[in-house]
Amino acid sequence: MSEVSIYWLQQVLNALQLSSIYALIALGYSMVYGILTMINFAHGDVFMVGAFLCFLAATLLDLPFVPTLLLTMTGAALLGVLIERLAYKPLRNAPRVSAIITALGVGLFLENLTLAFYPYPQNVPTLIEN
């Protein structure tokens, strides 16, 4: 294959990967709204915490791919359950604006907590060395 066709193939794979992440987040938003009739603004931040869990499992614990994936999924799911139990469940009968403000607050809390531990960009290790 020529260098140009490899470049285009890589860009198509990049687009598929990014669009599948967007689809996952959109699916999560629609499922949460369909079940709870509440928009969870912290949804993307749970994805971010999952990415950092993946980074920590791959670098500090030096785990292979499958255990890293399982640990990341379990950690993000537990975080989602914890957020629902602590922040959203007490507001079931409260006005909708209270739940929306709480969702924004949880999102800001997760973002700033992550920034407190990792204030600069991190790279997940790959199998291919440059």
C-alpha positions in Angstrom: 0.0 0.0 0.0 1.2 3.5 -0.7 1.7 6.0 2.1 -1.3 8.0 1.0 -3.7 5.1 1.2 -2.3 4.1 4.6 -2.9 7.6 5.8 -6.5 7.5 4.6 -7.1 4.1 6.1 -5.8 5.4 9.4 -8.1 8.4 9.2 -11.1 6.3 8.5 -10.3 4.1 11.5 -9.8 7.2 13.7 -13.2 8.5 12.5 -14.9 5.2 13.3 -13.3 5.1 16.7 -14.3 8.6 17.6 -17.8 8.2 16.2 -18.4 5.1 18.2 -17.4 6.9 21.4 -19.9 9.7 20.5 -22.5 7.0 19.9 -21.9 5.4 23.3 -22.2 8.7 25.1 -25.4 9.6 23.2 -26.8 6.1 23.9 -26.0 6.6 27.6 -27.7 10.0 27.6 -30.9 8.6 26.0 -31.0 5.6 28.2 -30.7 7.7 31.4 -33.3 10.2 30.2 -35.6 7.4 29.1 -35.5 5.6 32.5 -35.1 8.5 35.0 -36.5 11.3 32.8 -33.5 13.4 33.9 -30.5 14.6 31.9 -27.3 13.5 33.7 -24.8 16.2 32.9 -22.1 14.2 34.7 -22.4 11.4 32.2 -19.4 12.5 30.2 -17.4 13.0 33.4 -18.0 9.4 34.3 -16.5 8.5 30.9 -13.5 10.7 31.8 -13.0 9.0 35.1 -13.2 5.6 33.3 -10.4 6.8 31.0 -8.2 7.7 33.9 -8.9 4.4 35.6 -7.8 2.8 32.3 -4.6 4.9 32.4 -3.9 4.0 36.0 -4.5 0.3 35.5 -2.3 0.2 32.4 0.6 2.2 33.8 0.7 1.9 37.6 -0.7 -1.7 37.9 0.9 -2.8 34.6 -2.2 -4.9 33.8 -2.8 -6.5 30.4 -5.6 -5.3 28.1 -8.5 -7.5 29.3 -8.1 -7.0 33.1 -7.6 -3.3 32.4 -10.9 -3.2 30.5 -12.7 -5.2 33.2 -11.4 -2.9 36.0 -12.2 0.2 34.0 -15.8 -0.9 33.3 -16.4 -2.0 36.9 -14.9 1.2 38.3 -17.0 3.4 36.0 -20.2 1.4 36.8 -19.5 1.6 40.6 -19.0 5.4 40.2 -22.3 5.7 38.4 -24.1 3.7 41.1 -22.5 5.8 43.8 -23.5 9.1 42.1 -27.0 7.9 41.7 -27.4 6.8 45.3 -25.7 9.8 46.9 -26.7 12.7 44.6 -29.8 11.8 42.5 -31.9 9.4 44.6 -32.5 11.9 47.4 -33.9 14.3 44.8 -36.5 12.0 43.2 -39.4 14.1 44.5 -37.7 17.4 44.3 -38.3 20.0 41.6 -36.5 19.1 38.3 -34.3 22.1 38.5 -32.7 20.7 41.7 -31.7 17.5 39.9 -30.3 19.5 37.0 -28.2 21.7 39.3 -27.0 18.6 41.2 -26.0 16.9 37.9 -24.0 20.0 36.9 -22.4 20.1 40.4 -21.4 16.4 40.3 -19.9 16.9 36.8 -17.8 19.9 38.1 -16.8 18.0 41.1 -15.5 15.0 39.1 -13.7 17.3 36.7 -11.9 19.3 39.4 -11.1 16.2 41.4 -9.5 14.7 38.4 -7.6 17.9 37.7 -6.3 17.9 41.3 -4.6 14.6 40.7 -3.6 14.9 37.1 -3.2 18.6 36.1 -1.6 17.8 32.7 -2.4 15.6 29.7 -1.7 11.9 30.1 -1.1 9.3 27.4 -2.3 5.7 27.7 0.6 3.3 26.7 0.3 1.5 23.4 1.8 -1.7 22.0 3.4 0.2 19.1 6.5 2.2 19.9 7.3 5.2 17.9 
